[in-house]
Amino acid sequence: MLSTLPRIGRLYVRSFSGLPRKVWLLSLVMVVNRSGAMVVAFLSVYLVNSMGYTATDAGWVMGAFGVGGIAGNYLGGLLNDRYGSWHIMVFSLIIAGLLHILIGQVTSFWPLCGLVFLTSLTADAFRPANRAAIAVYAPPEHLTQSYGLQRLAANLGFSVGPALGGLLIATYGYESLFWADGITYWMAAILFLVALPADETARPLPSPAPASAAEKAPRPETRPGYRQPWLVQMVLANTLVIMCFFQLFSTVPVHLTANGYTEGQFGLLLTVSGVLIVLVEMPLVYLADRRYRPLFVMLTGSALIAAGYFLLPVAAVVGYGLLLVWMALITFGEILLMPFTGTYVARHAPPSRRGEYLGLLSASYSLAFVLTPVLGFQLAEYFGYASSIYTISGLGVGGLLILLTVDRAREARNRELAAR
């Protein structure tokens, strides 16, 4: 066993090597920003247990969060292609910080829905801009590693946020969560402005020049993302799998508290996930990126997520030890799925539309955020939480099957372009 430690150490070092300085700096901004990510983890519990809303009402508020995210991701992607990533990221961090604080001051249902929508729209505009900036900063051979580092940074911050959130709830009440989240957005904005002043990402990328007839090269891709078959299939597949995963932020915390677990115990599960990602994500992504096709890695991750959620209702009854196994399964699933979806889209999107394509991919996460709480809480109210979890996990299996068709659709589009 001791003889394997040097090899593990070398693998860990190699998984971080070759990444550009600006990728590291943007990752540091992500750590600061996500260290205050408490609102999304506890919002459904806050609405039900503190505000006194029904599970259905909580589902609609969470749905407003998701609708805002869909709009923010797509709008952020379009604006990224027009103005450059840098401007979108600065605007998002500053305004989203203010809006997070305001959520804690609003108690009426419809104003709360509207404010949650605007907060999500502004905050999620950061996502496609961030992914597009990484695609500019990172060389192609290190793109998946760079996306992995961004996720590692986000989860490093997130490993602190929920545990701190549980402590703040116990000590100062729920309102402190919104202040903490808003302040960390502003801290991230200041760090971003200091560490990454306006650079090449502050300008839009040029459109590819059409090939001349003499060159006999494939016609460059100009099709909008919503008309691109392989991207539409990727977005649909990702939506269904992420619906399965995002039960973590809607029905799962309420289900666990109903089974006698505390907010602190749920926060600790999220912390365990974050720590696990810090320890294994980069080496695992490094090995998978070099040994397997991206589609195979994404399918494996999707299967682990679905398997974990089919285990969850049993784990909630058996005890906390089995909940840790559930968390490990879905954590390894997200490690293998999420960095590779971003890399797949960034590599195959036309540069002048990369923000739009990545925005549509990011919007699939927000679409899942709309559908999961609305469908999940409705099912839970009529059939119970276990039935809700099993049903949405079945949708995740459907997403896995759709994912099988993405490569074939992209290759068909490439043949179509080559024939023109």
Kinemage of the C-alpha trace (Angstrom):
@kinemage 1
@onewidth
@group {chain A} dominant
@subgroup {mainchain}
@vectorlist {calphas} color= white
{ca met a 1} P 0.000 0.000 0.000
{ca leu a 2} L 2.805 2.419 0.867
{ca ser a 3} L 4.367 1.813 -2.542
{ca thr a 4} L 1.230 3.145 -4.265
{ca leu a 5} L 1.267 6.471 -2.408
{ca pro a 6} L 3.949 8.082 -4.626
{ca arg a 7} L 1.980 7.083 -7.739
{ca ile a 8} L -1.210 8.561 -6.296
{ca gly a 9} L 0.695 11.723 -5.444
{ca arg a 10} L 2.104 12.011 -8.968
{ca leu a 11} L -1.357 11.451 -10.439
{ca tyr a 12} L -2.777 14.187 -8.237
{ca val a 13} L -0.038 16.615 -9.317
{ca arg a 14} L -0.509 15.755 -13.020
{ca ser a 15} L -4.238 16.352 -12.763
{ca phe a 16} L -3.553 19.986 -11.830
{ca ser a 17} L -0.606 20.594 -14.174
{ca gly a 18} L -0.784 22.714 -17.314
{ca leu a 19} L -3.751 24.834 -16.228
{ca pro a 20} L -3.419 28.537 -17.137
{ca arg a 21} L -3.022 31.196 -14.452
{ca lys a 22} L -6.340 32.846 -15.355
{ca val a 23} L -8.200 29.569 -14.863
{ca trp a 24} L -6.736 29.377 -11.353
{ca leu a 25} L -7.726 32.980 -10.607
{ca leu a 26} L -11.269 32.468 -11.866
{ca ser a 27} L -11.444 29.351 -9.697
{ca leu a 28} L -10.390 31.390 -6.658
{ca val a 29} L -13.264 33.785 -7.368
{ca met a 30} L -15.562 30.758 -7.466
{ca val a 31} L -14.350 29.537 -4.050
{ca val a 32} L -15.198 32.888 -2.459
{ca asn a 33} L -18.569 33.120 -4.183
{ca arg a 34} L -19.691 29.584 -3.367
{ca ser a 35} L -18.531 29.678 0.255
{ca gly a 36} L -21.699 31.665 0.912
{ca ala a 37} L -23.967 29.359 -1.105
{ca met a 38} L -26.485 28.655 1.619
{ca val a 39} L -29.785 30.009 0.308
{ca val a 40} L -30.346 27.423 -2.420
{ca ala a 41} L -29.568 24.511 -0.084
{ca phe a 42} L -32.030 25.618 2.603
{ca leu a 43} L -34.631 27.617 0.648
{ca ser a 44} L -37.288 24.889 0.526
{ca val a 45} L -36.850 24.126 4.247
{ca tyr a 46} L -36.976 27.873 5.041
{ca leu a 47} L -40.223 28.288 3.102
{ca val a 48} L -41.953 25.313 4.761
{ca asn a 49} L -40.561 25.354 8.305
{ca ser a 50} L -39.945 29.074 8.913
{ca met a 51} L -42.356 30.931 6.606
{ca gly a 52} L -45.211 28.454 7.027
{ca tyr a 53} L -45.837 27.857 3.337
{ca thr a 54} L -47.276 24.562 2.145
{ca ala a 55} L -45.120 22.119 0.218
{ca thr a 56} L -46.954 23.136 -2.973
{ca asp a 57} L -46.266 26.846 -2.344
{ca ala a 58} L -42.612 26.041 -1.721
{ca gly a 59} L -42.548 24.165 -5.000
{ca trp a 60} L -43.822 27.223 -6.878
{ca val a 61} L -41.233 29.514 -5.288
{ca met a 62} L -38.494 27.058 -6.175
{ca gly a 63} L -40.028 26.890 -9.630
{ca ala a 64} L -39.688 30.677 -9.946
{ca phe a 65} L -36.031 30.235 -9.060
{ca gly a 66} L -35.706 27.733 -11.880
{ca val a 67} L -37.565 29.849 -14.468
{ca gly a 68} L -35.272 32.764 -13.661
{ca gly a 69} L -32.311 30.473 -14.121
{ca ile a 70} L -33.517 29.345 -17.559
{ca ala a 71} L -33.904 32.944 -18.695
{ca gly a 72} L -30.630 34.004 -17.078
{ca asn a 73} L -28.599 31.210 -18.620
{ca tyr a 74} L -29.884 31.750 -22.147
{ca leu a 75} L -29.769 35.540 -21.897
{ca gly a 76} L -26.305 35.386 -20.340
{ca gly a 77} L -25.115 33.190 -23.211
{ca leu a 78} L -26.495 35.532 -25.860
{ca leu a 79} L -25.043 38.620 -24.155
{ca asn a 80} L -21.735 36.802 -23.763
{ca asp a 81} L -21.499 36.362 -27.543
{ca arg a 82} L -22.328 40.040 -28.053
{ca tyr a 83} L -20.346 41.781 -25.286
{ca gly a 84} L -17.830 39.226 -23.983
{ca ser a 85} L -17.730 37.097 -20.839
{ca trp a 86} L -15.992 39.598 -18.567
{ca his a 87} L -18.779 42.202 -18.517
{ca ile a 88} L -21.483 39.609 -17.883
{ca met a 89} L -19.626 38.075 -14.922
{ca val a 90} L -19.016 41.452 -13.237
{ca phe a 91} L -22.656 42.530 -13.597
{ca ser a 92} L -23.944 39.182 -12.349
{ca leu a 93} L -21.842 39.098 -9.172
{ca ile a 94} L -22.670 42.659 -8.096
{ca ile a 95} L -26.428 42.664 -8.725
{ca ala a 96} L -27.041 39.095 -7.533
{ca gly a 97} L -25.425 39.950 -4.195
{ca leu a 98} L -27.944 42.727 -3.596
{ca leu a 99} L -30.901 40.591 -4.642
{ca his a 100} L -29.938 37.705 -2.339
{ca ile a 101} L -30.058 40.067 0.645
{ca leu a 102} L -33.475 41.392 -0.396
{ca ile a 103} L -35.004 37.883 -0.480
{ca gly a 104} L -34.700 37.682 3.305
{ca gln a 105} L -36.695 40.905 3.692
{ca val a 106} L -39.760 39.816 1.690
{ca thr a 107} L -42.546 37.671 3.172
{ca ser a 108} L -45.510 38.020 0.761
{ca phe a 109} L -45.873 35.129 -1.651
{ca trp a 110} L -46.045 36.836 -5.068
{ca pro a 111} L -43.378 39.495 -4.390
{ca leu a 112} L -41.179 36.686 -3.068
{ca cys a 113} L -41.708 34.685 -6.269
{ca gly a 114} L -40.807 37.734 -8.372
{ca leu a 115} L -37.695 38.533 -6.365
{ca val a 116} L -36.514 34.924 -6.406
{ca phe a 117} L -37.004 34.930 -10.201
{ca leu a 118} L -34.889 38.088 -10.649
{ca thr a 119} L -32.206 36.802 -8.289
{ca ser a 120} L -31.880 33.548 -10.177
{ca leu a 121} L -31.906 35.307 -13.564
{ca thr a 122} L -29.061 37.606 -12.550
{ca ala a 123} L -26.996 34.993 -10.732
{ca asp a 124} L -27.290 32.366 -13.464
{ca ala a 125} L -26.195 34.738 -16.223
{ca phe a 126} L -22.740 34.140 -14.703
{ca arg a 127} L -22.715 30.450 -15.665
{ca pro a 128} L -22.461 30.517 -19.489
{ca ala a 129} L -20.116 33.508 -19.325
{ca asn a 130} L -17.868 31.640 -16.915
{ca arg a 131} L -17.834 28.507 -19.089
{ca ala a 132} L -17.152 30.524 -22.236
{ca ala a 133} L -14.262 32.337 -20.517
{ca ile a 134} L -12.740 29.001 -19.472
{ca ala a 135} L -12.939 27.824 -23.098
{ca val a 136} L -10.929 30.932 -24.078
{ca tyr a 137} L -8.351 30.644 -21.290
{ca ala a 138} L -7.721 26.873 -21.444
{ca pro a 139} L -5.917 25.025 -24.259
{ca pro a 140} L -8.082 22.251 -25.784
{ca glu a 141} L -6.138 19.423 -24.135
{ca his a 142} L -6.772 20.935 -20.687
{ca leu a 143} L -10.379 22.046 -21.162
{ca thr a 144} L -11.994 19.228 -19.171
{ca gln a 145} L -9.420 19.665 -16.392
{ca ser a 146} L -10.217 23.381 -16.328
{ca tyr a 147} L -13.941 22.719 -16.018
{ca gly a 148} L -13.121 20.164 -13.340
{ca leu a 149} L -11.093 22.769 -11.446
{ca gln a 150} L -14.015 25.197 -11.628
{ca arg a 151} L -16.330 22.558 -10.188
{ca leu a 152} L -13.729 21.719 -7.560
{ca ala a 153} L -13.564 25.381 -6.585
{ca ala a 154} L -17.350 25.660 -6.448
{ca asn a 155} L -17.639 22.553 -4.313
{ca leu a 156} L -14.774 23.597 -2.062
{ca gly a 157} L -16.770 26.705 -1.285
{ca phe a 158} L -19.982 24.708 -1.118
{ca ser a 159} L -18.444 22.316 1.418
{ca val a 160} L -18.190 25.300 3.762
{ca gly a 161} L -21.474 27.009 2.893
{ca pro a 162} L -24.129 24.478 3.984
{ca ala a 163} L -22.362 23.604 7.240
{ca leu a 164} L -22.015 27.311 8.020
{ca gly a 165} L -25.628 27.775 6.966
{ca gly a 166} L -26.842 25.200 9.468
{ca leu a 167} L -24.823 26.941 12.185
{ca leu a 168} L -26.211 30.362 11.239
{ca ile a 169} L -29.789 29.041 11.307
{ca ala a 170} L -29.293 27.613 14.788
{ca thr a 171} L -27.582 30.764 16.100
{ca tyr a 172} L -29.090 33.764 14.305
{ca gly a 173} L -32.071 32.471 12.321
{ca tyr a 174} L -32.754 32.113 8.615
{ca glu a 175} L -32.357 35.814 7.738
{ca ser a 176} L -28.609 35.593 8.326
{ca leu a 177} L -28.331 33.187 5.368
{ca phe a 178} L -29.402 35.841 2.884
{ca trp a 179} L -26.953 38.421 4.237
{ca ala a 180} L -24.089 35.918 4.174
{ca asp a 181} L -24.839 34.908 0.583
{ca gly a 182} L -25.114 38.509 -0.620
{ca ile a 183} L -21.882 39.606 1.040
{ca thr a 184} L -19.913 36.726 -0.457
{ca tyr a 185} L -21.195 37.666 -3.934
{ca trp a 186} L -19.749 41.152 -3.402
{ca met a 187} L -16.487 39.757 -2.073
{ca ala a 188} L -16.218 37.599 -5.197
{ca ala a 189} L -16.919 40.641 -7.399
{ca ile a 190} L -14.127 42.644 -5.750
{ca leu a 191} L -11.680 39.759 -6.109
{ca phe a 192} L -12.683 39.290 -9.753
{ca leu a 193} L -12.107 42.964 -10.599
{ca val a 194} L -8.703 42.967 -8.887
{ca ala a 195} L -7.415 39.587 -10.127
{ca leu a 196} L -8.909 39.568 -13.631
{ca pro a 197} L -9.132 43.079 -15.087
{ca ala a 198} L -10.720 43.374 -18.526
{ca asp a 199} L -8.893 41.096 -20.988
{ca glu a 200} L -9.644 39.143 -24.176
{ca thr a 201} L -12.899 37.857 -22.644
{ca ala a 202} L -14.227 41.442 -22.569
{ca arg a 203} L -14.655 41.220 -26.371
{ca pro a 204} L -16.940 38.931 -28.408
{ca leu a 205} L -15.321 36.137 -30.428
{ca pro a 206} L -15.336 36.582 -34.233
{ca ser a 207} L -17.484 34.450 -36.503
{ca pro a 208} L -15.602 31.839 -38.553
{ca ala a 209} L -14.833 32.835 -42.137
{ca pro a 210} L -16.624 30.682 -44.719
{ca ala a 211} L -14.379 28.297 -46.615
{ca ser a 212} L -13.775 29.010 -50.289
{ca ala a 213} L -14.851 26.519 -52.933
{ca ala a 214} L -11.210 25.735 -53.714
{ca glu a 215} L -10.500 24.712 -50.117
{ca lys a 216} L -13.259 22.063 -50.168
{ca ala a 217} L -13.521 22.385 -46.378
{ca pro a 218} L -16.755 21.673 -44.486
{ca arg a 219} L -19.037 24.654 -44.249
{ca pro a 220} L -18.623 26.360 -40.840
{ca glu a 221} L -21.447 25.818 -38.359
{ca thr a 222} L -23.723 28.843 -37.917
{ca arg a 223} L -26.970 27.196 -36.810
{ca pro a 224} L -28.518 28.649 -33.614
{ca gly a 225} L -28.380 26.338 -30.643
{ca tyr a 226} L -32.137 25.782 -30.381
{ca arg a 227} L -32.106 24.422 -33.974
{ca gln a 228} L -29.113 22.126 -33.440
{ca pro a 229} L -30.402 18.521 -33.075
{ca trp a 230} L -27.466 17.125 -31.099
{ca leu a 231} L -27.545 20.071 -28.681
{ca val a 232} L -31.310 19.813 -28.188
{ca gln a 233} L -30.891 16.112 -27.358
{ca met a 234} L -28.026 16.923 -24.980
{ca val a 235} L -30.117 19.577 -23.228
{ca leu a 236} L -33.110 17.230 -22.886
{ca ala a 237} L -30.979 14.350 -21.588
{ca asn a 238} L -29.150 16.593 -19.142
{ca thr a 239} L -32.432 18.089 -17.922
{ca leu a 240} L -33.839 14.679 -17.014
{ca val a 241} L -30.676 13.453 -15.290
{ca ile a 242} L -30.244 16.738 -13.408
{ca met a 243} L -33.895 16.612 -12.338
{ca cys a 244} L -32.947 13.391 -10.610
{ca phe a 245} L -29.880 15.022 -9.041
{ca phe a 246} L -31.626 18.265 -8.022
{ca gln a 247} L -34.028 16.470 -5.730
{ca leu a 248} L -31.151 17.168 -3.340
{ca phe a 249} L -32.276 20.807 -3.156
{ca ser a 250} L -36.055 20.400 -3.108
{ca thr a 251} L -37.859 17.315 -1.802
{ca val a 252} L -34.881 15.534 -0.225
{ca pro a 253} L -34.220 17.968 2.668
{ca val a 254} L -37.925 18.052 3.556
{ca his a 255} L -38.113 14.249 3.282
{ca leu a 256} L -35.110 13.840 5.579
{ca thr a 257} L -36.409 16.295 8.190
{ca ala a 258} L -39.749 14.446 8.117
{ca asn a 259} L -37.801 11.269 8.931
{ca gly a 260} L -36.236 12.873 12.005
{ca tyr a 261} L -32.976 14.243 10.591
{ca thr a 262} L -31.963 17.812 11.459
{ca glu a 263} L -30.932 20.659 9.151
{ca gly a 264} L -27.435 20.294 10.576
{ca gln a 265} L -27.276 16.615 9.593
{ca phe a 266} L -28.426 17.462 6.074
{ca gly a 267} L -25.848 20.234 5.878
{ca leu a 268} L -23.181 17.752 6.960
{ca leu a 269} L -24.145 15.434 4.079
{ca leu a 270} L -23.584 18.306 1.648
{ca thr a 271} L -20.269 19.049 3.316
{ca val a 272} L -19.207 15.403 2.929
{ca ser a 273} L -20.039 15.641 -0.773
{ca gly a 274} L -17.970 18.790 -1.140
{ca val a 275} L -14.986 17.290 0.654
{ca leu a 276} L -15.197 14.131 -1.467
{ca ile a 277} L -15.155 16.249 -4.610
{ca val a 278} L -12.114 18.147 -3.353
{ca leu a 279} L -10.257 14.877 -2.758
{ca val a 280} L -11.045 12.872 -5.905
{ca glu a 281} L -12.582 15.007 -8.676
{ca met a 282} L -9.437 16.267 -10.409
{ca pro a 283} L -7.574 12.908 -10.550
{ca leu a 284} L -10.752 11.109 -11.617
{ca val a 285} L -11.526 13.659 -14.344
{ca tyr a 286} L -7.879 13.564 -15.494
{ca leu a 287} L -7.921 9.769 -15.882
{ca ala a 288} L -11.384 9.590 -17.446
{ca asp a 289} L -10.578 12.346 -19.946
{ca arg a 290} L -7.528 10.442 -21.203
{ca arg a 291} L -8.871 6.885 -21.173
{ca tyr a 292} L -12.523 7.011 -22.206
{ca arg a 293} L -14.803 8.677 -24.717
{ca pro a 294} L -16.743 11.599 -23.216
{ca leu a 295} L -20.086 9.959 -23.935
{ca phe a 296} L -19.136 6.829 -21.966
{ca val a 297} L -18.052 8.953 -18.991
{ca met a 298} L -21.294 10.945 -19.074
{ca leu a 299} L -23.371 7.759 -19.243
{ca thr a 300} L -21.519 6.293 -16.257
{ca gly a 301} L -22.112 9.442 -14.223
{ca ser a 302} L -25.808 9.458 -15.118
{ca ala a 303} L -26.168 5.821 -14.071
{ca leu a 304} L -24.561 6.481 -10.675
{ca ile a 305} L -26.891 9.410 -9.992
{ca ala a 306} L -29.995 7.365 -10.836
{ca ala a 307} L -28.788 4.404 -8.770
{ca gly a 308} L -28.139 6.648 -5.779
{ca tyr a 309} L -31.645 8.075 -5.791
{ca phe a 310} L -33.271 4.670 -6.107
{ca leu a 311} L -31.371 3.846 -2.885
{ca leu a 312} L -32.358 7.040 -1.024
{ca pro a 313} L -35.839 6.141 0.342
{ca val a 314} L -34.385 2.967 1.849
{ca ala a 315} L -31.365 4.846 3.219
{ca ala a 316} L -33.588 7.423 4.941
{ca val a 317} L -35.220 4.614 6.928
{ca val a 318} L -32.144 2.456 7.576
{ca gly a 319} L -29.961 5.228 8.978
{ca tyr a 320} L -27.326 7.889 8.496
{ca gly a 321} L -24.602 5.450 7.431
{ca leu a 322} L -26.539 4.415 4.335
{ca leu a 323} L -27.289 8.077 3.614
{ca leu a 324} L -23.527 8.580 3.380
{ca val a 325} L -23.406 5.780 0.767
{ca trp a 326} L -26.214 7.509 -1.159
{ca met a 327} L -24.301 10.777 -1.069
{ca ala a 328} L -21.122 9.061 -2.296
{ca leu a 329} L -22.965 7.531 -5.273
{ca ile a 330} L -24.506 10.769 -6.484
{ca thr a 331} L -21.259 12.663 -5.846
{ca phe a 332} L -19.244 10.303 -8.053
{ca gly a 333} L -22.064 10.595 -10.581
{ca glu a 334} L -21.881 14.367 -10.774
{ca ile a 335} L -18.065 14.248 -10.952
{ca leu a 336} L -18.258 12.060 -14.057
{ca leu a 337} L -21.190 13.851 -15.687
{ca met a 338} L -20.942 17.591 -15.229
{ca pro a 339} L -17.409 18.543 -16.368
{ca phe a 340} L -17.734 16.406 -19.489
{ca thr a 341} L -21.046 17.893 -20.649
{ca gly a 342} L -19.487 21.363 -20.598
{ca thr a 343} L -16.399 20.168 -22.456
{ca tyr a 344} L -18.489 18.328 -25.052
{ca val a 345} L -20.566 21.402 -25.879
{ca ala a 346} L -17.644 23.861 -25.778
{ca arg a 347} L -15.582 21.706 -28.153
{ca his a 348} L -18.322 21.229 -30.723
{ca ala a 349} L -20.013 24.655 -30.592
{ca pro a 350} L -19.062 27.285 -33.215
{ca pro a 351} L -16.829 29.875 -31.446
{ca ser a 352} L -19.110 32.807 -32.305
{ca arg a 353} L -22.074 30.973 -30.725
{ca arg a 354} L -20.246 29.234 -27.891
{ca gly a 355} L -21.913 31.364 -25.235
{ca glu a 356} L -25.361 30.604 -26.654
{ca tyr a 357} L -24.681 26.855 -26.827
{ca leu a 358} L -23.236 26.794 -23.308
{ca gly a 359} L -26.135 28.955 -22.152
{ca leu a 360} L -28.618 26.378 -23.402
{ca leu a 361} L -26.689 23.627 -21.627
{ca ser a 362} L -26.640 25.681 -18.431
{ca ala a 363} L -30.350 26.404 -18.887
{ca ser a 364} L -31.005 22.664 -18.644
{ca tyr a 365} L -29.925 22.873 -14.999
{ca ser a 366} L -32.393 25.685 -14.378
{ca leu a 367} L -35.148 23.889 -16.282
{ca ala a 368} L -34.544 20.945 -13.976
{ca phe a 369} L -34.819 23.357 -11.060
{ca val a 370} L -38.263 24.413 -12.326
{ca leu a 371} L -39.603 20.944 -12.954
{ca thr a 372} L -38.115 19.065 -10.001
{ca pro a 373} L -39.734 20.986 -7.114
{ca val a 374} L -43.065 21.538 -8.864
{ca leu a 375} L -43.417 17.898 -9.892
{ca gly a 376} L -41.635 16.517 -6.836
{ca phe a 377} L -43.674 18.357 -4.201
{ca gln a 378} L -46.952 17.679 -6.054
{ca leu a 379} L -46.170 13.961 -6.133
{ca ala a 380} L -45.055 14.047 -2.499
{ca glu a 381} L -48.264 15.743 -1.375
{ca tyr a 382} L -50.492 13.118 -3.006
{ca phe a 383} L -48.388 9.935 -2.942
{ca gly a 384} L -45.615 10.514 -0.396
{ca tyr a 385} L -41.966 11.464 -0.686
{ca ala a 386} L -40.675 7.971 -1.480
{ca ser a 387} L -42.968 7.672 -4.515
{ca ser a 388} L -41.926 11.139 -5.642
{ca ile a 389} L -38.232 10.250 -5.460
{ca tyr a 390} L -38.686 6.961 -7.332
{ca thr a 391} L -40.708 8.634 -10.105
{ca ile a 392} L -38.212 11.411 -10.769
{ca ser a 393} L -35.336 8.944 -10.589
{ca gly a 394} L -37.069 7.027 -13.381
{ca leu a 395} L -36.951 10.196 -15.479
{ca gly a 396} L -33.200 10.232 -14.887
{ca val a 397} L -32.970 6.795 -16.476
{ca gly a 398} L -34.860 8.194 -19.474
{ca gly a 399} L -32.271 10.964 -19.755
{ca leu a 400} L -29.509 8.383 -19.780
{ca leu a 401} L -31.152 6.657 -22.765
{ca ile a 402} L -31.484 9.942 -24.684
{ca leu a 403} L -27.814 10.683 -24.009
{ca leu a 404} L -26.952 7.597 -26.065
{ca thr a 405} L -28.204 9.374 -29.208
{ca val a 406} L -26.184 12.611 -28.947
{ca asp a 407} L -22.995 11.471 -30.701
{ca arg a 408} L -24.967 10.018 -33.593
{ca ala a 409} L -26.907 13.258 -34.105
{ca arg a 410} L -23.730 15.366 -34.041
{ca glu a 411} L -21.986 13.117 -36.572
{ca ala a 412} L -25.031 13.361 -38.861
{ca arg a 413} L -24.841 17.157 -38.695
{ca asn a 414} L -21.117 17.068 -39.522
{ca arg a 415} L -21.831 14.938 -42.606
{ca glu a 416} L -24.529 17.390 -43.653
{ca leu a 417} L -22.083 20.313 -43.423
{ca ala a 418} L -19.370 18.402 -45.288
{ca ala a 419} L -21.750 17.616 -48.149
{ca arg a 420} L -22.588 21.267 -48.801
